Amino acid sequence: MKDLRQTIINYSSKDLEQRKHWYSPAAEAYNKARPRYPKNLIERVVEAAQLSCDSKILEVGCGPATATVAIAPLGCSMVCLERDTPTPLYK
């Protein structure tokens, strides 16, 4: 438990700019290794949510935008937020 406490203290004492990119290498590796969503799953989500080109989507926690990229061809308006991204991504 002391080690965990010390790790938290060390992390929280770092400059905000350093902490902002703390998970960037892990996120890059995750994006490369993570499988994409199957097309039929995306089609089922679009159908169940009744999405169309007129839909407006707020995606919270978009990560590497795996779902975003799969839904984007629909042409709807999207605002995608990710904690490690300083500003929202708009389409």
Gaussian input, Z-matrix of N, CA and C with variables (Angstrom, degrees):
# hf/3-21g

backbone

0 1
 N
 C     1     B1
 C     2     B2     1     A1
 N     3     B3     2     A2     1     D1
 C     4     B4     3     A3     2     D2
 C     5     B5     4     A4     3     D3
 N     6     B6     5     A5     4     D4
 C     7     B7     6     A6     5     D5
 C     8     B8     7     A7     6     D6
 N     9     B9     8     A8     7     D7
 C    10    B10     9     A9     8     D8
 C    11    B11    10    A10     9     D9
 N    12    B12    11    A11    10    D10
 C    13    B13    12    A12    11    D11
 C    14    B14    13    A13    12    D12
 N    15    B15    14    A14    13    D13
 C    16    B16    15    A15    14    D14
 C    17    B17    16    A16    15    D15
 N    18    B18    17    A17    16    D16
 C    19    B19    18    A18    17    D17
 C    20    B20    19    A19    18    D18
 N    21    B21    20    A20    19    D19
 C    22    B22    21    A21    20    D20
 C    23    B23    22    A22    21    D21
 N    24    B24    23    A23    22    D22
 C    25    B25    24    A24    23    D23
 C    26    B26    25    A25    24    D24
 N    27    B27    26    A26    25    D25
 C    28    B28    27    A27    26    D26
 C    29    B29    28    A28    27    D27
 N    30    B30    29    A29    28    D28
 C    31    B31    30    A30    29    D29
 C    32    B32    31    A31    30    D30
 N    33    B33    32    A32    31    D31
 C    34    B34    33    A33    32    D32
 C    35    B35    34    A34    33    D33
 N    36    B36    35    A35    34    D34
 C    37    B37    36    A36    35    D35
 C    38    B38    37    A37    36    D36
 N    39    B39    38    A38    37    D37
 C    40    B40    39    A39    38    D38
 C    41    B41    40    A40    39    D39
 N    42    B42    41    A41    40    D40
 C    43    B43    42    A42    41    D41
 C    44    B44    43    A43    42    D42
 N    45    B45    44    A44    43    D43
 C    46    B46    45    A45    44    D44
 C    47    B47    46    A46    45    D45
 N    48    B48    47    A47    46    D46
 C    49    B49    48    A48    47    D47
 C    50    B50    49    A49    48    D48
 N    51    B51    50    A50    49    D49
 C    52    B52    51    A51    50    D50
 C    53    B53    52    A52    51    D51
 N    54    B54    53    A53    52    D52
 C    55    B55    54    A54    53    D53
 C    56    B56    55    A55    54    D54
 N    57    B57    56    A56    55    D55
 C    58    B58    57    A57    56    D56
 C    59    B59    58    A58    57    D57
 N    60    B60    59    A59    58    D58
 C    61    B61    60    A60    59    D59
 C    62    B62    61    A61    60    D60
 N    63    B63    62    A62    61    D61
 C    64    B64    63    A63    62    D62
 C    65    B65    64    A64    63    D63
 N    66    B66    65    A65    64    D64
 C    67    B67    66    A66    65    D65
 C    68    B68    67    A67    66    D66
 N    69    B69    68    A68    67    D67
 C    70    B70    69    A69    68    D68
 C    71    B71    70    A70    69    D69
 N    72    B72    71    A71    70    D70
 C    73    B73    72    A72    71    D71
 C    74    B74    73    A73    72    D72
 N    75    B75    74    A74    73    D73
 C    76    B76    75    A75    74    D74
 C    77    B77    76    A76    75    D75
 N    78    B78    77    A77    76    D76
 C    79    B79    78    A78    77    D77
 C    80    B80    79    A79    78    D78
 N    81    B81    80    A80    79    D79
 C    82    B82    81    A81    80    D80
 C    83    B83    82    A82    81    D81
 N    84    B84    83    A83    82    D82
 C    85    B85    84    A84    83    D83
 C    86    B86    85    A85    84    D84
 N    87    B87    86    A86    85    D85
 C    88    B88    87    A87    86    D86
 C    89    B89    88    A88    87    D87
 N    90    B90    89    A89    88    D88
 C    91    B91    90    A90    89    D89
 C    92    B92    91    A91    90    D90
 N    93    B93    92    A92    91    D91
 C    94    B94    93    A93    92    D92
 C    95    B95    94    A94    93    D93
 N    96    B96    95    A95    94    D94
 C    97    B97    96    A96    95    D95
 C    98    B98    97    A97    96    D96
 N    99    B99    98    A98    97    D97
 C   100   B100    99    A99    98    D98
 C   101   B101   100   A100    99    D99
 N   102   B102   101   A101   100   D100
 C   103   B103   102   A102   101   D101
 C   104   B104   103   A103   102   D102
 N   105   B105   104   A104   103   D103
 C   106   B106   105   A105   104   D104
 C   107   B107   106   A106   105   D105
 N   108   B108   107   A107   106   D106
 C   109   B109   108   A108   107   D107
 C   110   B110   109   A109   108   D108
 N   111   B111   110   A110   109   D109
 C   112   B112   111   A111   110   D110
 C   113   B113   112   A112   111   D111
 N   114   B114   113   A113   112   D112
 C   115   B115   114   A114   113   D113
 C   116   B116   115   A115   114   D114
 N   117   B117   116   A116   115   D115
 C   118   B118   117   A117   116   D116
 C   119   B119   118   A118   117   D117
 N   120   B120   119   A119   118   D118
 C   121   B121   120   A120   119   D119
 C   122   B122   121   A121   120   D120
 N   123   B123   122   A122   121   D121
 C   124   B124   123   A123   122   D122
 C   125   B125   124   A124   123   D123
 N   126   B126   125   A125   124   D124
 C   127   B127   126   A126   125   D125
 C   128   B128   127   A127   126   D126
 N   129   B129   128   A128   127   D127
 C   130   B130   129   A129   128   D128
 C   131   B131   130   A130   129   D129
 N   132   B132   131   A131   130   D130
 C   133   B133   132   A132   131   D131
 C   134   B134   133   A133   132   D132
 N   135   B135   134   A134   133   D133
 C   136   B136   135   A135   134   D134
 C   137   B137   136   A136   135   D135
 N   138   B138   137   A137   136   D136
 C   139   B139   138   A138   137   D137
 C   140   B140   139   A139   138   D138
 N   141   B141   140   A140   139   D139
 C   142   B142   141   A141   140   D140
 C   143   B143   142   A142   141   D141
 N   144   B144   143   A143   142   D142
 C   145   B145   144   A144   143   D143
 C   146   B146   145   A145   144   D144
 N   147   B147   146   A146   145   D145
 C   148   B148   147   A147   146   D146
 C   149   B149   148   A148   147   D147
 N   150   B150   149   A149   148   D148
 C   151   B151   150   A150   149   D149
 C   152   B152   151   A151   150   D150
 N   153   B153   152   A152   151   D151
 C   154   B154   153   A153   152   D152
 C   155   B155   154   A154   153   D153
 N   156   B156   155   A155   154   D154
 C   157   B157   156   A156   155   D155
 C   158   B158   157   A157   156   D156
 N   159   B159   158   A158   157   D157
 C   160   B160   159   A159   158   D158
 C   161   B161   160   A160   159   D159
 N   162   B162   161   A161   160   D160
 C   163   B163   162   A162   161   D161
 C   164   B164   163   A163   162   D162
 N   165   B165   164   A164   163   D163
 C   166   B166   165   A165   164   D164
 C   167   B167   166   A166   165   D165
 N   168   B168   167   A167   166   D166
 C   169   B169   168   A168   167   D167
 C   170   B170   169   A169   168   D168
 N   171   B171   170   A170   169   D169
 C   172   B172   171   A171   170   D170
 C   173   B173   172   A172   171   D171
 N   174   B174   173   A173   172   D172
 C   175   B175   174   A174   173   D173
 C   176   B176   175   A175   174   D174
 N   177   B177   176   A176   175   D175
 C   178   B178   177   A177   176   D176
 C   179   B179   178   A178   177   D177
 N   180   B180   179   A179   178   D178
 C   181   B181   180   A180   179   D179
 C   182   B182   181   A181   180   D180
 N   183   B183   182   A182   181   D181
 C   184   B184   183   A183   182   D182
 C   185   B185   184   A184   183   D183
 N   186   B186   185   A185   184   D184
 C   187   B187   186   A186   185   D185
 C   188   B188   187   A187   186   D186
 N   189   B189   188   A188   187   D187
 C   190   B190   189   A189   188   D188
 C   191   B191   190   A190   189   D189
 N   192   B192   191   A191   190   D190
 C   193   B193   192   A192   191   D191
 C   194   B194   193   A193   192   D192
 N   195   B195   194   A194   193   D193
 C   196   B196   195   A195   194   D194
 C   197   B197   196   A196   195   D195
 N   198   B198   197   A197   196   D196
 C   199   B199   198   A198   197   D197
 C   200   B200   199   A199   198   D198
 N   201   B201   200   A200   199   D199
 C   202   B202   201   A201   200   D200
 C   203   B203   202   A202   201   D201
 N   204   B204   203   A203   202   D202
 C   205   B205   204   A204   203   D203
 C   206   B206   205   A205   204   D204
 N   207   B207   206   A206   205   D205
 C   208   B208   207   A207   206   D206
 C   209   B209   208   A208   207   D207
 N   210   B210   209   A209   208   D208
 C   211   B211   210   A210   209   D209
 C   212   B212   211   A211   210   D210
 N   213   B213   212   A212   211   D211
 C   214   B214   213   A213   212   D212
 C   215   B215   214   A214   213   D213
 N   216   B216   215   A215   214   D214
 C   217   B217   216   A216   215   D215
 C   218   B218   217   A217   216   D216
 N   219   B219   218   A218   217   D217
 C   220   B220   219   A219   218   D218
 C   221   B221   220   A220   219   D219
 N   222   B222   221   A221   220   D220
 C   223   B223   222   A222   221   D221
 C   224   B224   223   A223   222   D222
 N   225   B225   224   A224   223   D223
 C   226   B226   225   A225   224   D224
 C   227   B227   226   A226   225   D225
 N   228   B228   227   A227   226   D226
 C   229   B229   228   A228   227   D227
 C   230   B230   229   A229   228   D228
 N   231   B231   230   A230   229   D229
 C   232   B232   231   A231   230   D230
 C   233   B233   232   A232   231   D231
 N   234   B234   233   A233   232   D232
 C   235   B235   234   A234   233   D233
 C   236   B236   235   A235   234   D234
 N   237   B237   236   A236   235   D235
 C   238   B238   237   A237   236   D236
 C   239   B239   238   A238   237   D237
 N   240   B240   239   A239   238   D238
 C   241   B241   240   A240   239   D239
 C   242   B242   241   A241   240   D240
 N   243   B243   242   A242   241   D241
 C   244   B244   243   A243   242   D242
 C   245   B245   244   A244   243   D243
 N   246   B246   245   A245   244   D244
 C   247   B247   246   A246   245   D245
 C   248   B248   247   A247   246   D246
 N   249   B249   248   A248   247   D247
 C   250   B250   249   A249   248   D248
 C   251   B251   250   A250   249   D249
 N   252   B252   251   A251   250   D250
 C   253   B253   252   A252   251   D251
 C   254   B254   253   A253   252   D252
 N   255   B255   254   A254   253   D253
 C   256   B256   255   A255   254   D254
 C   257   B257   256   A256   255   D255
 N   258   B258   257   A257   256   D256
 C   259   B259   258   A258   257   D257
 C   260   B260   259   A259   258   D258
 N   261   B261   260   A260   259   D259
 C   262   B262   261   A261   260   D260
 C   263   B263   262   A262   261   D261
 N   264   B264   263   A263   262   D262
 C   265   B265   264   A264   263   D263
 C   266   B266   265   A265   264   D264
 N   267   B267   266   A266   265   D265
 C   268   B268   267   A267   266   D266
 C   269   B269   268   A268   267   D267
 N   270   B270   269   A269   268   D268
 C   271   B271   270   A270   269   D269
 C   272   B272   271   A271   270   D270

   B1=1.4491
   B2=1.5241
   B3=1.3312
   B4=1.4617
   B5=1.5237
   B6=1.3439
   B7=1.4636
   B8=1.5241
   B9=1.3269
   B10=1.4631
   B11=1.5191
   B12=1.3127
   B13=1.4680
   B14=1.5413
   B15=1.3275
   B16=1.4621
   B17=1.5275
   B18=1.3159
   B19=1.4664
   B20=1.5197
   B21=1.3201
   B22=1.4758
   B23=1.5215
   B24=1.3074
   B25=1.4680
   B26=1.5272
   B27=1.3350
   B28=1.4706
   B29=1.5279
   B30=1.3153
   B31=1.4651
   B32=1.5196
   B33=1.3237
   B34=1.4634
   B35=1.5232
   B36=1.3302
   B37=1.4577
   B38=1.5340
   B39=1.3188
   B40=1.4674
   B41=1.5233
   B42=1.2887
   B43=1.4482
   B44=1.5299
   B45=1.3192
   B46=1.4643
   B47=1.5332
   B48=1.3147
   B49=1.4663
   B50=1.5302
   B51=1.3228
   B52=1.4643
   B53=1.5324
   B54=1.3259
   B55=1.4659
   B56=1.5216
   B57=1.3255
   B58=1.4616
   B59=1.5235
   B60=1.3082
   B61=1.4667
   B62=1.5316
   B63=1.3296
   B64=1.4510
   B65=1.5264
   B66=1.3346
   B67=1.4619
   B68=1.5168
   B69=1.3115
   B70=1.4595
   B71=1.5281
   B72=1.3374
   B73=1.4748
   B74=1.5239
   B75=1.3244
   B76=1.4661
   B77=1.5235
   B78=1.3099
   B79=1.4631
   B80=1.5218
   B81=1.3108
   B82=1.4699
   B83=1.5329
   B84=1.3058
   B85=1.4676
   B86=1.5268
   B87=1.3285
   B88=1.4672
   B89=1.5282
   B90=1.3150
   B91=1.4595
   B92=1.5259
   B93=1.3139
   B94=1.4641
   B95=1.5250
   B96=1.3241
   B97=1.4634
   B98=1.5283
   B99=1.3094
   B100=1.4637
   B101=1.5198
   B102=1.3367
   B103=1.4695
   B104=1.5296
   B105=1.3035
   B106=1.4599
   B107=1.5272
   B108=1.3298
   B109=1.4568
   B110=1.5235
   B111=1.3341
   B112=1.4667
   B113=1.5291
   B114=1.3073
   B115=1.4662
   B116=1.5269
   B117=1.3403
   B118=1.4710
   B119=1.5306
   B120=1.3253
   B121=1.4598
   B122=1.5286
   B123=1.3254
   B124=1.4656
   B125=1.5307
   B126=1.3239
   B127=1.4710
   B128=1.5294
   B129=1.3220
   B130=1.4752
   B131=1.5286
   B132=1.3320
   B133=1.4684
   B134=1.5286
   B135=1.3226
   B136=1.4719
   B137=1.5269
   B138=1.3110
   B139=1.4702
   B140=1.5307
   B141=1.3275
   B142=1.4722
   B143=1.5254
   B144=1.3256
   B145=1.4694
   B146=1.5223
   B147=1.3294
   B148=1.4697
   B149=1.5245
   B150=1.3308
   B151=1.4612
   B152=1.5229
   B153=1.3184
   B154=1.4634
   B155=1.5234
   B156=1.3199
   B157=1.4662
   B158=1.5298
   B159=1.3249
   B160=1.4646
   B161=1.5323
   B162=1.3137
   B163=1.4642
   B164=1.5269
   B165=1.3249
   B166=1.4668
   B167=1.5147
   B168=1.3411
   B169=1.4569
   B170=1.5258
   B171=1.3222
   B172=1.4620
   B173=1.5134
   B174=1.3094
   B175=1.4569
   B176=1.5239
   B177=1.3123
   B178=1.4596
   B179=1.5278
   B180=1.3269
   B181=1.4666
   B182=1.5117
   B183=1.3188
   B184=1.4725
   B185=1.5191
   B186=1.3214
   B187=1.4636
   B188=1.5148
   B189=1.3305
   B190=1.4640
   B191=1.5248
   B192=1.3163
   B193=1.4722
   B194=1.5242
   B195=1.3188
   B196=1.4546
   B197=1.5271
   B198=1.3160
   B199=1.4680
   B200=1.5254
   B201=1.3100
   B202=1.4621
   B203=1.5185
   B204=1.3123
   B205=1.4647
   B206=1.5234
   B207=1.3285
   B208=1.4553
   B209=1.5293
   B210=1.3310
   B211=1.4664
   B212=1.5293
   B213=1.3087
   B214=1.4672
   B215=1.5334
   B216=1.3284
   B217=1.4699
   B218=1.5293
   B219=1.3206
   B220=1.4620
   B221=1.5246
   B222=1.3277
   B223=1.4641
   B224=1.5115
   B225=1.3178
   B226=1.4630
   B227=1.5302
   B228=1.3191
   B229=1.4562
   B230=1.5282
   B231=1.3421
   B232=1.4587
   B233=1.5261
   B234=1.3233
   B235=1.4636
   B236=1.5196
   B237=1.3228
   B238=1.4631
   B239=1.5211
   B240=1.3192
   B241=1.4566
   B242=1.5159
   B243=1.3071
   B244=1.4628
   B245=1.5153
   B246=1.2881
   B247=1.4657
   B248=1.5247
   B249=1.3321
   B250=1.4557
   B251=1.5199
   B252=1.3298
   B253=1.4595
   B254=1.5254
   B255=1.3260
   B256=1.4626
   B257=1.5191
   B258=1.3276
   B259=1.4584
   B260=1.5272
   B261=1.3360
   B262=1.4671
   B263=1.5342
   B264=1.3080
   B265=1.4645
   B266=1.5186
   B267=1.3258
   B268=1.4587
   B269=1.5151
   B270=1.2987
   B271=1.4667
   B272=1.5122
   A1=111.29
   A2=117.20
   A3=120.49
   A4=110.77
   A5=115.98
   A6=119.66
   A7=111.15
   A8=117.11
   A9=121.04
   A10=110.30
   A11=115.92
   A12=120.10
   A13=110.29
   A14=117.01
   A15=120.89
   A16=110.99
   A17=117.17
   A18=121.08
   A19=110.47
   A20=116.70
   A21=120.93
   A22=110.19
   A23=117.07
   A24=120.72
   A25=110.12
   A26=116.49
   A27=120.06
   A28=111.20
   A29=116.70
   A30=120.94
   A31=111.36
   A32=116.73
   A33=119.99
   A34=112.83
   A35=117.65
   A36=119.54
   A37=112.17
   A38=117.15
   A39=120.62
   A40=110.60
   A41=115.36
   A42=123.46
   A43=110.11
   A44=117.47
   A45=122.40
   A46=111.44
   A47=118.03
   A48=121.60
   A49=110.61
   A50=117.62
   A51=121.21
   A52=110.65
   A53=116.76
   A54=120.81
   A55=112.09
   A56=116.99
   A57=121.30
   A58=111.61
   A59=117.61
   A60=121.65
   A61=112.23
   A62=117.11
   A63=122.72
   A64=112.61
   A65=117.65
   A66=121.53
   A67=113.81
   A68=119.38
   A69=121.82
   A70=113.99
   A71=121.09
   A72=119.85
   A73=112.13
   A74=117.17
   A75=120.30
   A76=110.35
   A77=117.06
   A78=120.67
   A79=110.90
   A80=117.20
   A81=121.07
   A82=110.53
   A83=117.17
   A84=121.50
   A85=110.16
   A86=116.45
   A87=121.67
   A88=110.36
   A89=116.68
   A90=121.19
   A91=111.47
   A92=117.07
   A93=120.55
   A94=111.77
   A95=117.33
   A96=121.36
   A97=114.04
   A98=117.04
   A99=120.49
   A100=110.96
   A101=117.20
   A102=119.10
   A103=111.04
   A104=116.18
   A105=121.71
   A106=109.24
   A107=116.36
   A108=120.20
   A109=110.05
   A110=117.55
   A111=119.74
   A112=110.43
   A113=116.22
   A114=121.74
   A115=111.59
   A116=116.87
   A117=118.51
   A118=112.07
   A119=118.48
   A120=121.02
   A121=110.24
   A122=116.55
   A123=120.47
   A124=109.78
   A125=116.99
   A126=120.63
   A127=111.01
   A128=116.81
   A129=120.46
   A130=111.23
   A131=117.10
   A132=120.84
   A133=110.23
   A134=115.90
   A135=120.67
   A136=109.93
   A137=116.44
   A138=120.84
   A139=111.24
   A140=117.19
   A141=121.33
   A142=111.66
   A143=116.81
   A144=121.30
   A145=112.10
   A146=116.23
   A147=122.54
   A148=111.16
   A149=115.17
   A150=120.57
   A151=110.57
   A152=115.03
   A153=121.45
   A154=108.30
   A155=115.57
   A156=118.98
   A157=111.50
   A158=118.03
   A159=122.10
   A160=112.84
   A161=117.18
   A162=121.40
   A163=110.83
   A164=114.18
   A165=121.58
   A166=106.58
   A167=115.99
   A168=121.36
   A169=110.18
   A170=115.25
   A171=122.03
   A172=105.98
   A173=116.88
   A174=121.53
   A175=108.07
   A176=115.89
   A177=121.81
   A178=108.09
   A179=115.50
   A180=120.22
   A181=111.18
   A182=116.56
   A183=120.79
   A184=113.36
   A185=117.87
   A186=120.07
   A187=111.41
   A188=117.73
   A189=120.16
   A190=112.89
   A191=117.19
   A192=123.77
   A193=113.23
   A194=117.32
   A195=121.30
   A196=110.77
   A197=117.97
   A198=121.18
   A199=110.38
   A200=117.14
   A201=121.87
   A202=110.83
   A203=116.17
   A204=121.99
   A205=110.48
   A206=117.00
   A207=120.65
   A208=112.07
   A209=117.54
   A210=121.68
   A211=112.13
   A212=118.10
   A213=122.68
   A214=114.68
   A215=120.23
   A216=118.99
   A217=114.24
   A218=116.77
   A219=120.69
   A220=110.64
   A221=116.68
   A222=121.56
   A223=114.43
   A224=118.65
   A225=120.27
   A226=110.66
   A227=114.90
   A228=121.26
   A229=108.48
   A230=116.33
   A231=120.29
   A232=110.87
   A233=115.82
   A234=122.56
   A235=104.96
   A236=115.84
   A237=121.12
   A238=109.20
   A239=115.84
   A240=121.34
   A241=110.53
   A242=114.86
   A243=120.67
   A244=107.44
   A245=116.42
   A246=121.54
   A247=112.80
   A248=118.32
   A249=121.00
   A250=113.48
   A251=117.29
   A252=120.93
   A253=108.29
   A254=118.22
   A255=119.62
   A256=114.73
   A257=119.31
   A258=121.59
   A259=109.19
   A260=117.20
   A261=119.97
   A262=110.74
   A263=114.81
   A264=121.08
   A265=107.07
   A266=117.53
   A267=121.46
   A268=110.80
   A269=115.60
   A270=121.01
   A271=106.94
   D1=-33.93
   D2=178.08
   D3=-61.72
   D4=-40.08
   D5=179.99
   D6=-62.37
   D7=-43.18
   D8=179.02
   D9=-63.44
   D10=-45.05
   D11=179.46
   D12=-59.98
   D13=-43.70
   D14=-179.98
   D15=-66.04
   D16=-38.94
   D17=177.43
   D18=-61.16
   D19=-43.94
   D20=179.13
   D21=-64.31
   D22=-43.11
   D23=179.03
   D24=-62.55
   D25=-45.48
   D26=179.20
   D27=-61.44
   D28=-43.86
   D29=-179.42
   D30=-65.14
   D31=-47.93
   D32=-175.57
   D33=-69.32
   D34=-18.85
   D35=179.46
   D36=-86.25
   D37=-6.76
   D38=179.70
   D39=-73.57
   D40=154.24
   D41=177.17
   D42=-58.10
   D43=143.98
   D44=-178.69
   D45=-56.51
   D46=-37.99
   D47=-179.95
   D48=-63.26
   D49=-38.55
   D50=177.32
   D51=-68.40
   D52=-42.43
   D53=-178.82
   D54=-67.64
   D55=-29.02
   D56=-177.66
   D57=-60.45
   D58=-31.49
   D59=-176.25
   D60=-109.69
   D61=18.89
   D62=-175.14
   D63=-54.86
   D64=-43.35
   D65=-175.36
   D66=-97.71
   D67=4.39
   D68=-175.82
   D69=-54.52
   D70=-47.47
   D71=178.69
   D72=-62.48
   D73=-38.91
   D74=178.91
   D75=-67.72
   D76=-38.69
   D77=179.58
   D78=-64.52
   D79=-39.28
   D80=178.76
   D81=-64.00
   D82=-44.21
   D83=179.06
   D84=-64.93
   D85=-41.59
   D86=178.32
   D87=-59.72
   D88=-45.59
   D89=-178.73
   D90=-62.24
   D91=-38.52
   D92=179.98
   D93=-69.85
   D94=-36.82
   D95=-173.96
   D96=-90.55
   D97=-23.28
   D98=-174.68
   D99=-71.57
   D100=131.32
   D101=177.48
   D102=-71.75
   D103=153.41
   D104=177.82
   D105=-81.45
   D106=161.65
   D107=178.81
   D108=-72.62
   D109=139.51
   D110=176.32
   D111=-64.44
   D112=144.21
   D113=-177.21
   D114=-56.82
   D115=-40.55
   D116=-178.32
   D117=-66.94
   D118=-29.41
   D119=175.98
   D120=-67.38
   D121=-45.05
   D122=178.38
   D123=-61.30
   D124=-42.78
   D125=178.56
   D126=-60.16
   D127=-40.41
   D128=179.48
   D129=-67.38
   D130=-38.77
   D131=177.62
   D132=-64.61
   D133=-45.55
   D134=179.44
   D135=-59.60
   D136=-42.99
   D137=-179.98
   D138=-67.82
   D139=-47.34
   D140=-177.85
   D141=-63.37
   D142=-38.75
   D143=-179.57
   D144=-86.27
   D145=-3.29
   D146=-178.98
   D147=53.79
   D148=47.14
   D149=-180.00
   D150=-79.37
   D151=145.42
   D152=176.26
   D153=-144.74
   D154=-179.28
   D155=179.13
   D156=-64.93
   D157=-16.41
   D158=178.59
   D159=-90.60
   D160=-4.87
   D161=-177.83
   D162=-70.13
   D163=153.72
   D164=174.12
   D165=-121.68
   D166=122.11
   D167=-174.79
   D168=-115.68
   D169=133.23
   D170=169.78
   D171=-110.28
   D172=113.92
   D173=178.87
   D174=-106.29
   D175=114.18
   D176=-178.96
   D177=-102.32
   D178=124.97
   D179=-177.71
   D180=80.76
   D181=47.40
   D182=-174.63
   D183=-72.41
   D184=-14.12
   D185=178.37
   D186=53.67
   D187=-130.78
   D188=-179.25
   D189=-81.75
   D190=14.49
   D191=174.62
   D192=68.54
   D193=32.73
   D194=-179.92
   D195=-61.97
   D196=-49.53
   D197=178.11
   D198=-71.15
   D199=-36.87
   D200=-179.10
   D201=-56.94
   D202=-49.56
   D203=-178.78
   D204=-63.20
   D205=-35.98
   D206=-179.19
   D207=-71.09
   D208=-31.80
   D209=-177.68
   D210=-92.33
   D211=-22.55
   D212=-176.05
   D213=-53.36
   D214=-38.15
   D215=179.95
   D216=-58.62
   D217=-16.73
   D218=176.84
   D219=-63.98
   D220=-27.77
   D221=176.67
   D222=86.54
   D223=11.85
   D224=-179.80
   D225=-80.99
   D226=166.77
   D227=178.72
   D228=-78.74
   D229=131.21
   D230=-178.13
   D231=-132.70
   D232=137.03
   D233=169.14
   D234=-120.03
   D235=121.49
   D236=-174.96
   D237=-119.44
   D238=122.98
   D239=-177.39
   D240=-113.03
   D241=137.03
   D242=175.56
   D243=-137.47
   D244=136.88
   D245=-176.90
   D246=-56.70
   D247=-36.76
   D248=-177.98
   D249=-85.40
   D250=-0.13
   D251=178.87
   D252=-102.53
   D253=123.89
   D254=-174.89
   D255=-65.68
   D256=-26.80
   D257=-179.82
   D258=-134.14
   D259=153.39
   D260=179.76
   D261=-63.11
   D262=150.86
   D263=174.38
   D264=-96.98
   D265=125.40
   D266=-178.14
   D267=-110.92
   D268=145.39
   D269=170.37
   D270=-125.63

